[in-house]
C-alpha cells in the first residue's frame, strides 16, 4: 500500500477516486479534514483492493452481481458474465446478457454503483456520514488514457448515476501519478521517479521528471510499453493469470533486470513503484535486488486511485474558485502548455486577465470575460509558454461591429479548446445597456498553438 504525505493539509470536501480498466477497478476516498486518501477493500477483512471489473446476470432471476461474486456466480453456471465493460462503453457498444440487449455504458454505470456499496461496508467510523454517492463533492475517474470518447462516456455515466457533470471528471493514469507524487515527501521524487506497471500482458513504465528550474515547477511523465517483458494471460481467462515458475520465471527475471539496467543507465531514480498483479509472487528476485540499491521501492495497486483523489481535490477547489497559486504544473499530452490571457486597460493601467492556465486538460479548458471594445474593434491575447520561450501576442479584429461611440460595445469572450493544439474563440456583442442594445452578432475564430508559437 502506498503512503500519503502527512505533511500536506487536509481536504475540505469528500472526494472519490476510481481507477478502472478492463480487468480491475480500485476505489479510494478522501474524507474532509483527512491528510490523505484511503483505499476501500473489496473484502470485510484484509486489504484486497482489486475489484474484478465484471457483472453477472443471474439466470434464475433478474439480479446482477459484480466483482468477485460475479466471477463465482458465472463459474457455477448460475449466470451470464459480462466483462470488458470499459472498452465496450468507450466504443458505445450494445451488450447481450440473458437474451436482452443493454447499453454498455449503462452496465458500466451499474458496476460503478455496485462497487461504491463498499462505502457502506467499511468499518471506519469516519465514513459513516459519507456512504452515499450523492455525498461526494467530486468524483474523479482515472483511465490508461483520456480522450474525447472517455470524456463523453464519463458525462453519460454521471447522468446515469444522477450526478452533476460539474462534480465528475476523468484523468489519465499518468496524471494520477503526477498528483500522487506531488503529495508525497519531495525526497521520494527529487530526481526521477518510476512506475513499473505489470497489470496487463506487457510491462509499461512511467518516468516522472520535475524541472525545478521553472516557476512553477513543470513536470513530465514519459510512458513506454516494454515489449521485452511480457506474460501469458489466456483470452477469456483474465482472472486466472498464474505466477511464472521454473525456467519461465528465470527468463522473465533476467529480461526484467536487463530492461531496468537499460532504463536506469545514467539516471538517478529515487523511488520505484511496482504496480499490477503481474508482480505477485517472487519471480523477480534478482531484479528486486537491483531495484532496491540506493532507492525506495514500493509494491501495491492503489497509487492511481489515490492520485485520482488528489486530482479530484484540486479540480473541486478550481470549480469552487478556491485555487491557490500553483507550485507544480503537469505537462502531459492532454495538457495546455501555455498560459493565455487578455491584455486590457483598467482605470488607465495596463492589465492582464488570465483565461486559460498551463497544465489544464484541454477538454476542461474554458475561460470567459466581458470587456469594452476599442475604436479599432480589436483586442489582444497574450500566449506565454511555460517552457520559457518568448511570449506571443494575437490581435483579433471583429468585422461588422455596429458603429457606436468608443467604449460602448461590450463583448463577451469565451475561450475553449476542441483539442490539445487548438484554441477556439467566441465573441458576442452584448451592446451597452439601454443606450445601445445588443445586435445579436457573434464571431468565432480558431488558431493553432503550434503555428502561433513556432519560431
FIMI-69640 format. One record per residue: residue number from 1; x, y, z of N, C-alpha, C in turn. Coordinates in steps of 0.001 Angstrom, whole numbers. Each point is the difference from the previous one (the first is absolute). Example, Ala and Ser with C-alpha at 12.3 -4.5 7.8 and 13.67 -1.06 7.14 Angstrom:
// residues 2
     n       n.u       n.v       n.w      ca.u      ca.v      ca.w       c.u       c.v       c.w
     1     13190     -5690      7800      -890      1190         0       900      1200         0
     2      -350      1050      -720       820      1190        60      -770      1090       730
END
This chain:
// residues 455
     n       n.u       n.v       n.w      ca.u      ca.v      ca.w       c.u       c.v       c.w
     1       858     -1194         0      -858      1194         0       887      1234         0
     2      -325       981      -831       824      1188       -96      -370      1004      1081
     3       979       704       466      -188       931      1107      -339      1387      -496
     4      -851       702       742      -274      1402      -279      1032       859       718
     5       -55      1285      -236       931       927       630      -696       693      1154
     6       398      -309      1214      -648       546      1180       269      1485       180
     7       934       550      -805       306      1423       124     -1022       864      -745
     8      -803      -607      -871      -952       768      -786     -1250       310       815
     9      -665      1092      -368     -1212       403       686     -1162      -895      -410
    10     -1004      -104       879     -1169      -801      -276      -885       650     -1060
    11      -897      -820      -556      -915       472     -1030     -1261       555       665
    12      -707       879      -711     -1221       581       554     -1236      -843      -303
    13       -94      -585     -1213     -1176      -766      -383       248     -1492        41
    14      -989      -771      -496       110     -1460       -74       276      -370     -1451
    15      1156      -599      -263       455      -288     -1356        79     -1510      -214
    16      -535      -461     -1130       117     -1399      -395       923      -108     -1202
    17       844     -1025       -10       869      -271     -1135      -113     -1456      -397
    18      -224      -267     -1273      -108     -1389      -480       948      -225     -1163
    19       861     -1003       151       860      -448     -1090      -701     -1162      -681
    20       -65        41     -1333      -806      -987      -705       649      -384     -1319
    21        61     -1309      -240       348      -505     -1322      -892     -1202      -291
    22       333      -779     -1008      -883     -1112      -379        92     -1183       957
    23       999       -41       864       154     -1134       909      -432       339      1426
    24       462      1130       507      -236       296      1417      -378      1459       220
    25      -548       241      1180      -253      1357       489       528        85      1417
    26       412      1197       397       344       293      1397      -659      1322       359
    27      -426       125      1251      -686      1211       444       699       555      1235
    28       307      1287       -45       527       701      1172      -926      1158       320
    29        -3       422      1248      -812      1147       395       809       891       939
    30      -278      1277       -89       715      1004       799     -1042       761       806
    31        43      -187      1301     -1004       576       888       375      1416       439
    32     -1003       834       252       275      1356       476       880       -11      1248
    33      1034       837       -18       888       107      1148      1131     -1005        32
    34      -102     -1066      -817      1058     -1011       -40      1162       494      -857
    35      1211      -430       352      1191       447      -720       303      -836     -1235
    36      -612     -1162      -126       262      -858     -1154     -1206      -889      -262
    37      -144      -476     -1236     -1095      -920      -317       252     -1382       586
    38     -1073      -780        94       130     -1408       352      -697      -827     -1069
    39       413     -1255      -145      -527      -862     -1041      -975     -1004       590
    40     -1115      -202      -694     -1026      -918       479       375     -1434      -334
    41      -153      -869       966       277     -1417      -214     -1260      -688      -501
    42       184      -919      -950     -1127      -750      -540      -451     -1096       955
    43       748      -222      1076      -348     -1018       986       -87       642      1376
    44      -911      -518       819      -221       560      1335      1270       -61       839
    45       744     -1062      -137      1253      -161       730      1148       -27      -996
    46      1074       679       326      1170       -19      -871        62      1202      -921
    47       982       -22      -912       243      1099      -921        -7      -526     -1430
    48     -1177      -298      -511      -168      -435     -1379      -620      1142      -789
    49       863       772      -676      -463      1213      -666      -454      -235     -1438
    50       362     -1140      -583      -294      -258     -1417     -1418      -555      -132
    51      -871       746      -660     -1379      -425      -234      -116      -436     -1455
    52      -238     -1283      -278      -171      -407     -1402     -1093       827      -664
    53       312       586     -1155      -919       927      -677      -979      -777      -874
    54      -871      -771       649      -965      -838      -714     -1353        54       706
    55     -1033      -325      -775     -1346      -200       523      -458     -1395      -400
    56      -966      -533       733      -597     -1281      -372     -1508        92       227
    57      -765      -322     -1042     -1462       -23       119      -442     -1425       272
    58      -618      -202      1135      -422     -1335       389     -1070      -523      -961
    59        12     -1310      -205      -966      -612      -916     -1319      -316       678
    60         5      -134      1328     -1236      -374       695      -872      1195       358
    61       595      1187        11      -777      1212       296       766      1217      -521
    62      -715      1116      -108       608      1209      -574       818       728      1060
    63      1154      -556       316       896       551      1018      1406        57      -591
    64       672      1122       214      1374       169      -451       945       -52      1187
    65      1073      -775      -139      1077        24       991      1223       638      -649
    66       973       403       821      1179       683      -545      1261      -556       636
    67      1124       288      -624      1297      -330       577       225     -1486       186
    68       603      -341      1109       352     -1394       287     -1235      -883        56
    69     -1079       526       557     -1241      -782        65      -522      -314     -1394
    70       152       946      -931      -437      -231     -1375       801     -1136      -640
    71      1305        -8       222       835     -1080      -539      -420     -1348       569
    72      -281       -49      1286      -398     -1256       649     -1365      -468      -499
    73      -926       965      -180     -1337      -354      -496        90      -605     -1399
    74       808       625      -872       161      -509     -1361       706     -1347       -14
    75       980      -177       872       738     -1266        55      -909     -1157       411
    76      -989       285       824      -945     -1045       420     -1080      -245     -1047
    77        38       763     -1095      -991      -161     -1048     -1350       582       344
    78        -9       958       932     -1264       566       471      -302      1371      -608
    79       823       423      -939      -243      1303      -593       846       240     -1236
    80      -259      1140      -665       721       397     -1215       984      1106       360
    81      1293      -239      -234      1042       963       350       117      1075     -1079
    82       114      1253       430       251      1115      -908      1320       645       402
    83       992       -61      -875      1315       567       313       362      1066     -1030
    84      1218       486        61       468      1076      -889      -980      1171        -1
    85      -447       368      1182     -1003      1053       137       518      1351      -488
    86      1233       332       356       531      1313      -349       164       165     -1505
    87       677      -940      -648       230       139     -1439     -1315       -42      -772
    88      -956      -801       469     -1306       -58      -666      -724      1332       120
    89        78       618      1181      -649      1294       199       679      1087      -828
    90      1321       -38       -77       726       999      -794      -362       -88     -1474
    91      -291     -1207      -463      -347      -193     -1409     -1498       154      -254
    92      -768       276      1059     -1440       189      -155      -733     -1265      -395
    93       479     -1147       440      -571     -1281      -404     -1304      -312       730
    94      -742      -935      -588     -1133      -640       644       435     -1395       423
    95      -463      -447      1157       438     -1282       552     -1219      -877       268
    96        92     -1268      -393     -1090      -945       268       290      -773      1279
    97      -993      -130       848       127      -782      1233     -1364      -595       335
    98       -87     -1312        10     -1258      -658       339     -1105       269     -1002
    99       364       147     -1284     -1005       201     -1028      -467      1427      -162
   100       559       933       755      -362      1410      -118      1214       818      -415
   101      -270      1129      -639      1060       888      -469        92      1188       945
   102      1236       322       412       229      1112       925      1063       941      -570
   103      -139      1261       330      1033       974      -339      1212      -254       888
   104      1185      -144      -604      1202      -311       775       288      1069      1050
   105      -247      1266      -341       248      1080       954      -919      -128      1210
   106     -1242      -455      -220      -929      -195      1119       488     -1122       916
   107       556     -1057      -595       529     -1092       822      1243       451       767
   108       826       821      -638      1165       533       709      -447       855      1183
   109     -1019       827      -212      -527       827      1089      -542      -878      1128
   110      -651     -1117      -364      -497      -928      1020      1155      -607       793
   111      1069      -388      -719      1174      -547       696       582      1021       973
   112       110      1246      -441       553      1056       862      -875       189      1232
   113     -1314        37      -209      -921       188      1118       105     -1149       995
   114        44     -1248      -509       116     -1161       885      1345        18       737
   115      1057       389      -701      1323        33       647        38      1014      1132
   116      -701      1112      -177        -7      1039      1029      -794      -398      1232
   117      -681     -1157       -65      -653      -513      1209      1040      -361      1057
   118      1265      -117      -420      1080      -264       966       126      1127      1011
   119      -479      1192      -365        13      1106       959      -822      -337      1232
   120     -1060      -782      -197      -860      -363      1123       515     -1181       791
   121       961      -741      -567       490     -1182       688      1260       231       800
   122       533      1218       -42      1241       264       722      -223        63      1504
   123       997      -366       720       -84        56      1465       438      1348       540
   124       472       883      -915       453      1306       437     -1178       855       439
   125       -36       386      1260     -1083       835       500       -65      1334      -702
   126      1152       525      -426        33      1308      -650      -758        14     -1316
   127      -217     -1183      -608      -676       -61     -1283     -1514       -92       121
   128      -512      -141      1198     -1429      -255       157      -868      1112      -563
   129       489      1223        43      -789      1104      -533       177       222     -1484
   130       788      -876      -680       313       220     -1423      -227     -1272      -812
   131     -1053      -731       329      -196     -1293      -644      -766        79     -1309
   132      -611      1114      -290      -727       129     -1252       811       732     -1048
   133      -183      -392     -1262       710       651     -1090      -319      1488       -57
   134     -1239       343       400      -411      1404       -42       771       858       991
   135       692      -627       950       785       755       985      1320       500      -578
   136       406      -538     -1149      1304       352      -571       -17      1412      -568
   137       988       798       383       157      1333      -580       633       -65     -1381
   138       803     -1061      -234       602      -178     -1318       346     -1468      -188
   139      -223      -496     -1227       274     -1397      -330       938         4     -1200
   140      1230      -453       201      1002       -13     -1062       294     -1437      -432
   141      -165      -265     -1299       389     -1286      -575      1399       133      -580
   142       738     -1113         5      1297         4      -674        96     -1239      -879
   143       380       221     -1262       131     -1057      -998      1421         5      -566
   144       319     -1050      -757      1335       -66      -598       245      1214      -892
   145     -1001       391      -744       115      1224      -790     -1353       706       -15
   146        41      1283      -282     -1219       810       -31       -88       701     -1346
   147     -1157      -101      -625      -251       702     -1260     -1454       466        -4
   148      -450       499     -1147     -1361       515       -79     -1027     -1104       291
   149       256     -1221      -470      -908     -1112       278      -142      -240      1492
   150      1128        17       705       -38      -231      1442      -778      1094       706
   151       203      1234      -436      -699      1123       613     -1511      -120      -198
   152      -413      -324     -1221     -1430      -140      -277      -590     -1174       771
   153       757     -1089       123      -482     -1154       751      -200       347      1468
   154       965       729       592      -106       389      1406     -1204       919       208
   155      -254       890      -942     -1176       865       109     -1279      -832       -21
   156       -42     -1037      -839     -1161      -892       -67      -155      -784      1301
   157      1106      -499       544       -39      -729      1273      -509       907      1116
   158       463      1247         7      -458       956      1017     -1512       171       -73
   159      -524       101     -1223     -1446       139      -181      -732     -1227       534
   160       509     -1183      -303      -640     -1231       448        54      -164      1515
   161      1022       582       628       140       -72      1456      -636      1192       702
   162      -679       846      -783      -676      1197       531       980       943       684
   163      1192       137      -608      1012       910       524       122      1214      -916
   164       234      1155       582       223      1199      -789      1298      -152      -780
   165         0       304     -1310      1238       -81      -790      1123       858       566
   166      -360      1062       737      1005       869       600       782      -701      1105
   167      -535     -1112       511       635      -696      1127       705     -1281      -432
   168       123      -209     -1310       596     -1239      -511       988       346     -1106
   169      1140      -682       -22       966       193     -1073       875     -1244      -109
   170       944        39      -918       919     -1124      -162      1389       529      -320
   171       998      -783       309      1379       341      -303       753     -1283      -317
   172      1120       134      -676       801     -1171      -351       739      -527      1229
   173       457     -1240       -87       801      -558      1092      1309       769       165
   174       535       499     -1107      1222       795       111      -256      1256       819
   175     -1153       635      -200      -322      1184       788      -249      -367      1460
   176      -607     -1172       235      -185      -463      1380      1349      -231       671
   177       972      -507      -756      1361      -169       507       566      1346       414
   178      -229      1015      -831       453      1356       326      -617       482      1316
   179     -1318       -78       120      -660       506      1207       411      -793      1239
   180       164     -1313      -173       434      -804      1132      1388       445       466
   181       905       143      -939      1389       320       350       146      1329       715
   182      -657      1044      -529       205      1326       602      -625       108      1381
   183      -746     -1041       395      -543       -45      1355       797      -941       897
   184      1188      -390      -454       931      -813       787      1209       848       386
   185       767      -435      1002      1227       729       354       913       153     -1219
   186       590      1166      -157       772       290     -1203      1217      -902      -164
   187       510      -555      1110      1176      -860      -155      -320     -1268      -795
   188     -1286      -330      -158      -379     -1175      -780        40       256     -1507
   189        41      1281      -408       -17       285     -1438       864      1206      -363
   190       984       314       831       832      1173      -254       701       -97     -1358
   191       437     -1199      -373       640      -189     -1309     -1009      -616      -973
   192       -60     -1311       -47      -965      -695      -851      -778     -1010       833
   193     -1180      -337      -482      -843      -976       680      -652      -863     -1069
   194       -42     -1309       224      -460      -915     -1045     -1122      -908       478
   195      -936      -262      -923     -1001     -1043       185       316     -1133      -965
   196       -23     -1228       498         4     -1190      -844     -1368      -644       169
   197      -824        83     -1031     -1386      -470        64      -116     -1301      -790
   198      -272     -1104       740      -151     -1312      -643     -1423      -507       219
   199      -959       892      -219     -1398      -375       145      -576      -627     -1255
   200       737        75     -1097      -456      -582     -1262       950     -1082      -468
   201       -24      -264     -1298       868     -1044      -549      1424       487      -230
   202       180      1309      -137      1318       585      -250       323      1013      1086
   203      1237        11       458       422       971      1000       -50      1406      -586
   204      -510       932       777       -22      1399      -393       751       802      1046
   205       832       932      -440       734       850       942      -422      1450      -162
   206        48       715      1120      -229      1438        14      1146       639       768
   207       545      1077      -540      1109       698       638      -417      1433       300
   208       -38       329      1285      -396      1325       484      1250       862       127
   209       -41      1185      -640      1159       900        50      -468      1431       220
   210       544       637      1018      -362      1385       324      1135       938      -397
   211      -354      1088      -659       974      1031      -371       -45      1093      1064
   212       944       -24       931        14       938      1116       527      1378      -394
   213       368       157     -1276       521      1294      -451     -1100       924      -503
   214     -1232      -491       -78     -1115       837      -437      -883       352      1192
   215      -756      1073      -121      -973       399      1025     -1326       294      -688
   216     -1037      -775       290        19     -1137       911       819     -1162      -558
   217       311      -969       869       760     -1173      -420      -837      -781     -1020
   218       591      -308     -1150      -708      -778     -1016       393     -1468       105
   219      -987      -863      -216       193     -1439       159      -448      -720     -1264
   220       797      -953      -439      -376      -864     -1116         9     -1455       474
   221      -839      -807      -618       -23     -1442       252       100      -690     -1352
   222      1133      -652      -246       177      -718     -1261      -446     -1444       182
   223      -789      -501      -964      -560     -1343        67       559      -857     -1133
   224       216     -1278       292       555      -877     -1033      -412     -1447       261
   225      -458      -667     -1053      -268     -1436        48      1324      -736      -187
   226       271      -972       869      1265      -726       -55      -232     -1403      -550
   227       136      -129     -1323      -316     -1268      -666       921     -1140       395
   228      1121       325       660       938     -1056       389      -452      -766      1246
   229     -1061       486       674      -494      -714      1187     -1511      -157      -113
   230      -424     -1227      -291     -1419      -299      -142      -339     -1229       844
   231     -1292      -227       180      -461     -1196       703     -1232      -544      -709
   232      -295     -1261       252     -1121      -653      -674     -1257       109       859
   233     -1022       668      -543     -1312        36       633      -985      -545     -1027
   234      -565     -1190       220      -885      -610     -1009     -1205       870      -310
   235      -369        86     -1279     -1199       725      -406     -1218      -648       659
   236      -846       848       568     -1193      -501       676       258      -502      1404
   237      1267        12       409       336      -451      1358       916      1032       667
   238      -425      1275      -101       826      1103       494       224       -45      1509
   239      -844      -726       701       122       -44      1463       636     -1299       481
   240       612      -732      -950       657     -1258       341      1489        35      -347
   241       565      1196       -69      1434       131      -291       810      -643      1120
   242       976      -801      -370       801      -729       980      1395       588       116
   243       558      -123      1214      1363       469       229       973      -882      -782
   244       949       613      -726       974      -806      -731       877      -802       964
   245       454     -1144      -469       847      -856       838      1047      -669      -873
   246       980      -617       662      1022      -757      -707       797       831      -981
   247       221      -566     -1181       803       657     -1025      -650      1309      -449
   248     -1323         7      -108      -708      1209      -409       259      1145       975
   249       -31      -273      1298       253      1029      1014      1423       538      -126
   250       959      -891      -210      1392       426      -127       189       885     -1232
   251      -615      -394     -1113       134       786     -1223      -642      1377       152
   252     -1162        66       655      -660      1287       215       808       879       945
   253       578      -598      1021       830       766       939      1205       596      -721
   254       644      -813      -827      1157       493      -762      -413      1120      -961
   255     -1140      -157      -646      -476      1025      -934      -327      1296       736
   256      -623      -121      1172      -348      1177       795      1263       712       476
   257       991      -773       440      1254       579       471       719       745     -1122
   258        76      -614     -1165       664       647     -1143      -745      1271      -408
   259     -1308       -64        25      -806      1171      -353       229      1133       988
   260        -9      -316      1298       184      1047       996      1390       625      -101
   261      1015      -817      -216      1351       526      -136        90       961     -1189
   262      -713      -326     -1064       -23       873     -1172      -737      1308       303
   263     -1142      -105       667      -818      1183       276       640       932      1024
   264       753      -562       926       562       804      1095      1416       484      -264
   265       594      -420     -1095      1390       374      -296       146      1521       -62
   266       899       546       806       267      1428         5     -1062       839       675
   267      -959      -633       691     -1087       726       653        42      -198      1513
   268      -487      1004       725      -176      -120      1449     -1485      -167       259
   269      -405     -1211       335     -1410      -311       268      -160      -182      1505
   270      -793       903       602      -165       -32      1457      -934     -1111       461
   271     -1087      -210      -734     -1045      -913       449      -563      -778     -1172
   272      -349     -1262       252      -630      -842     -1011     -1254      -619       606
   273     -1099        72      -755     -1261      -615       410      -283     -1182      -920
   274      -244     -1162       589      -361     -1201      -750     -1504      -189       117
   275      -696        93     -1127     -1458       -13       -17      -505     -1132      -876
   276     -1077      -638       413      -639     -1023      -820       170     -1395       554
   277      -951      -878      -336        47     -1368       522      1128      -816      -617
   278       629       531     -1051      1150      -694      -576      1198       -36       927
   279         0       839      1041      1107         5       966      -300      -820      1244
   280     -1116      -730       -27      -265      -904      1115       955     -1187       -85
   281       442      -487      1143       934     -1119         9      1444       463       109
   282       923      -917      -238      1429       268       222       852      -276     -1225
   283      -573       145     -1191       729      -377     -1203      1108       980      -373
   284        42      1198       600       946      1044      -438      1004       359      1110
   285       530      -991       686       887       253      1135      1313       681      -398
   286       599      -385     -1108      1245       652      -444      -257      1477      -306
   287     -1079       235      -717      -326      1377      -368      -308       827      1238
   288      -708      -592       948      -375       728      1212      1231       466       760
   289      1030      -821        36      1245       395       671       607      1226      -666
   290       -62        44     -1335       538      1160      -731      -884      1230       208
   291     -1307      -200        21      -922      1124       200       226       675      1340
   292       254      -802      1031       103       513      1372      1352       626       328
   293       916       -14      -940      1324       538       246       -45      1531        21
   294        69       593      1195       -21      1459       205     -1303       641      -483
   295     -1086      -761        42     -1301       528      -415     -1086      -497       949
   296     -1123       726         0     -1189      -459       689      -853      -754     -1005
   297      -479     -1174       380      -836      -812      -882     -1286      -370       736
   298     -1150       243      -646     -1302      -330       571      -756      -900      -968
   299      -792      -900       557      -862      -831      -830     -1437       144       468
   300      -932       149      -936     -1412       162       352      -815       298     -1238
   301     -1284       280       188      -876       220     -1142      -883      1232       117
   302       166       781      1060      -947      1092       208       577      1391      -260
   303      1139        79      -657       589      1308      -279      -894       823      -920
   304      -527      -625     -1059      -797       757      -954     -1285       534       626
   305      -685      -832       792     -1260       465       596       255      1084      1042
   306      1117       -84       712       340      1086       931       361      1267      -767
   307       733      -168     -1111       316      1151      -835     -1254       643      -563
   308     -1019      -830      -287     -1284       536      -471      -653       845      1086
   309       114      -433      1258      -540       796      1109       713      1344       108
   310      1322       -30       -69       751      1257        81      -372       921     -1176
   311      -108      -575     -1206      -398       796     -1147     -1417       526       130
   312      -902      -842       538     -1371       428       222       -91      1127      1004
   313       844       -66      1031        22      1071       989       427      1318      -615
   314       981       -64      -901       458      1221      -669     -1084       552      -916
   315      -654      -903      -769     -1043       453      -918     -1186       579       772
   316      -341      -612      1136     -1108       523       800       317      1402       500
   317      1250       221       400       403      1333       460       -57      1001     -1146
   318       389      -446     -1217       -87       872     -1174     -1426       439      -253
   319      -925      -962        50     -1387       291      -339      -673       858      1057
   320       492       -75      1252      -577       841      1057       796      1289       176
   321       929       236      -974       812      1226       -29       859       155      1257
   322       478     -1139       530       905        45      1143      1441      -234      -432
   323       266        83     -1302      1331      -353      -522      1058       966       503
   324      1016      -565       601      1143       803       443      1059        -8     -1101
   325      1083       702       210      1080         6      -965       565     -1393      -199
   326       226      -378     -1252       483     -1334      -290      1504       -88       219
   327       426     -1038       733      1424      -267       157       513      -876     -1127
   328      -879      -880      -538       398      -961     -1019     -1010         5     -1140
   329       502      -173     -1213      -853       -94     -1181       370     -1274      -746
   330     -1005      -819      -269       213     -1245      -741      -154       253     -1488
   331      1020      -327      -768       -13       229     -1444      -147     -1339      -720
   332     -1183      -579       130      -294     -1257      -674      -505       230     -1408
   333      -264     -1091      -711      -468        97     -1377     -1352       694       -83
   334      -801       -73      1074     -1333       599        -3        -3      1415       552
   335      1179       523       340        66      1276       713       369      1183      -895
   336      -535      1160       360       447      1231      -632      1393       345       505
   337       838       455      -898      1377       327       369       269      1498       -85
   338     -1083       778       -40       103      1457       -32     -1020       608       956
   339       316      1181       492      -985       832       689      -557       976     -1024
   340     -1319       171        18      -635       890      -966      -882       996       739
   341       141      1272      -349      -808      1013       656      -231      1207      -886
   342      -841       893       475      -389      1204      -736       805      1189       497
   343       617       715      -924       641      1274       340     -1067      1092       -64
   344      -146       758      1078     -1049      1011        57       479      1210       792
   345      -837      1006        57       284      1218       771     -1119       188      1019
   346       389       197      1251      -979       217      1067       403      1249       779
   347      -898       977        15       254      1274       680      1332       606      -431
   348       277       -77     -1291      1193       615      -551      1265      -814       125
   349       -92     -1213       604      1197      -831       168      -136     -1292      -806
   350      1131      -427      -588        15     -1255      -744      -128     -1172       970
   351      -891      -946      -316      -173     -1192       837        11     -1239      -879
   352       172     -1155       637       -64     -1292      -674     -1072      -821       711
   353     -1004      -460      -739     -1073      -803       579       171     -1442      -464
   354       290      -908       946       256     -1396      -340     -1281      -715      -431
   355        95      -750     -1103     -1149      -758      -509       245     -1509        38
   356      1176      -449      -433       360     -1413        31      1369      -138       654
   357       145     -1021       848      1269      -222       692       701     -1234      -545
   358      1298        73      -139       795     -1176      -359      -221     -1084      1048
   359       -59     -1250      -475      -232     -1110       911     -1452      -420        70
   360      -908       766      -644     -1406      -397       -60      -171     -1076     -1066
   361      -885      -984       257      -392      -911     -1067      -695       796     -1092
   362       316      -296     -1249      -597       774     -1095     -1517      -106        17
   363      -520     -1171       417     -1459      -161       -11      -664       682      1190
   364       781       415      1000      -530       777      1120       247      1495      -190
   365       800       334     -1006       444      1388      -161     -1142       887      -499
   366      -347       973       802     -1049       949      -374       169      1263       833
   367       -45      1134      -659        88      1275       702      -905      1010      -683
   368      -486       960       762      -863      1014      -594       108      1312       757
   369      -300      1079      -691        26      1322       614      -764       979      -880
   370      -327      1147       563      -606      1108      -743       996      1150       -56
   371        26       701     -1120       865      1177      -108      -619       975     -1001
   372       437      1251        57      -476      1028      -924       944       103     -1191
   373      -557      -112     -1172       794         6     -1223       506      1413      -294
   374      1240       102      -504       537      1327      -317      -499       454     -1374
   375       423      1189      -377      -521       583     -1240       486      -721     -1249
   376      1070      -800       141       489      -773     -1136      -725     -1330      -162
   377      -928      -272       927      -744     -1264       -11       941     -1203       106
   378      1057       167       780      1006     -1059       138       371      -191      1467
   379       508     -1186       308       537      -280      1338      1192      -933      -134
   380       792       -78      1069      1263      -744       -55        25     -1104      1051
   381       428     -1208      -412       194     -1134       892      1493      -284       117
   382       441      -332      1213      1409      -315       222       154     -1487       324
   383       924      -672      -683       292     -1410       235      1413      -121       555
   384       126      -588      1190      1304      -120       665       326     -1479       219
   385       901      -591      -782       373     -1408       183       721      -202      1343
   386      -320     -1097       683       679      -278      1273      1413      -514      -222
   387       338      -298     -1249      1354      -468      -310      1020      1118       124
   388      -479      1242       144       911      1130        94       223       697     -1325
   389      -590      -534     -1072       123       644     -1303      -721      1342        12
   390       322       819      -972      -538      1359       -79     -1522       -18      -124
   391      -659       896       742     -1459       138       -74      -401       540     -1376
   392     -1194      -365      -422      -533       464     -1281     -1294       769       241
   393      -320       897      -925     -1260       732        68      -811      -266     -1259
   394     -1298      -125       199      -919      -165     -1123      -998      1139        47
   395      -126       707     -1110      -973      1096       -93     -1213      -506      -770
   396     -1159       116       611     -1252      -444      -618      -829      1237      -351
   397      -369       128     -1255      -811      1129      -462     -1376      -506      -406
   398     -1026       647       515     -1371      -402      -299      -560       868     -1121
   399      -571      -633      -999      -574       731     -1138     -1518       121       175
   400      -542      1078      -540     -1443       175        24      -570       462      1322
   401       871       493       901      -490       496      1290      -819      1276      -230
   402     -1202       122       595      -799      1217      -178       778      1251       411
   403      -216      1075      -730       688      1249       299      -571       618      1284
   404       868       131       979      -370       584      1289      1179       827       501
   405      -235       879       958      1123       746       579      1019      -953       623
   406      1276       388        54      1032      -854       610      -378      -397      1424
   407       248     -1267       330      -228      -477      1362     -1448      -283       315
   408      -864      -142      -999     -1418      -277       264      -462     -1310      -640
   409       942      -881      -311      -339     -1333      -500       618     -1035       949
   410      -877      -659       733       478     -1036       940        32     -1340      -723
   411      1159      -642        71       196     -1297      -646       137     -1084      1073
   412      -745     -1071      -186       179     -1181       868       879      -994      -744
   413      1159      -287       563       982      -896      -629        16     -1341       712
   414      -123     -1077      -766       109     -1360       527      1157      -697      -700
   415       894      -611       780      1166      -694      -549       -91     -1473       392
   416       176      -900      -959       -18     -1439       275       976      -699      -927
   417       145     -1313       174       944      -773      -818      -680     -1251      -544
   418      -216      -100     -1313      -561     -1228      -575       982     -1167         5
   419      1295       293       132      1029     -1030       173      1197       647       676
   420      1068      -775       217      1135       491       782       810      1075      -708
   421      -177       145     -1318       824       937      -770      -780      1162      -596
   422     -1299        67       279      -826      1025      -636      -755       816      1043
   423       -46      1311      -210      -771       905       859     -1149       574      -817
   424     -1194       -56       575     -1190       523      -662      -510      1223       758
   425      -271      1082      -730      -520      1236       587     -1425       233      -481
   426      -843       432       906     -1356       427      -373      -253      1358       632
   427      -362       959      -828      -252      1362       465     -1458       361      -277
   428      -674       562       986     -1402       384      -143      -162      1479       348
   429      -762       704      -850      -293      1413       252     -1108       106      1040
   430       311       584      1153      -979       164      1074      -541      1428        76
   431       421       851      -932      -492      1371         1       530       798      1180
   432      -786      1007       407       418       852      1119     -1260       475       738
   433      -592      -969       716     -1190       312       774     -1137       492      -876
   434      -772       946       531     -1145       560      -741       432       986     -1071
   435      1239       477        86       468       981      -972       189      -625     -1382
   436       630     -1183       -23       259      -685     -1262      -307     -1487       187
   437     -1209      -433      -333      -356     -1418       169       905      -918      -822
   438        81     -1227       416       808      -986      -719      -509      -180     -1417
   439       933      -156      -910      -362      -253     -1403      -273     -1474      -243
   440       379      -847       954      -150     -1439      -188      1113      -620      -818
   441       964       810      -418      1110      -521      -807       949      -850       846
   442       561     -1016      -646       999      -850       661      1067      -369     -1032
   443      1219      -135       458      1133      -343      -858       717     -1208       607
   444       529      -848      -848       800     -1128       461      1311       -37      -769
   445      1042      -367       706      1317       -79      -627       810     -1068       725
   446       821      -723      -727       865     -1020       589      1429       200      -485
   447       958      -434       814      1396        53      -438       769     -1161       604
   448      1055      -392      -692       850     -1110       425      1115       518       907
   449       133      -597      1168      1083       379       901      1355      -272      -611
   450       115     -1105      -715      1280      -350      -641       417      1088     -1000
   451      -952       455      -794       313      1009     -1008       346      1339       658
   452      -733       380      1021       230      1294       644      1336        37       722
   453       381     -1118       615      1180         1       862      1286      -402      -718
   454      -107      -446     -1259      1224      -425      -681       930      1184      -243
   455      1288      -275        67      1000      1073      -161        63       468     -1449
END
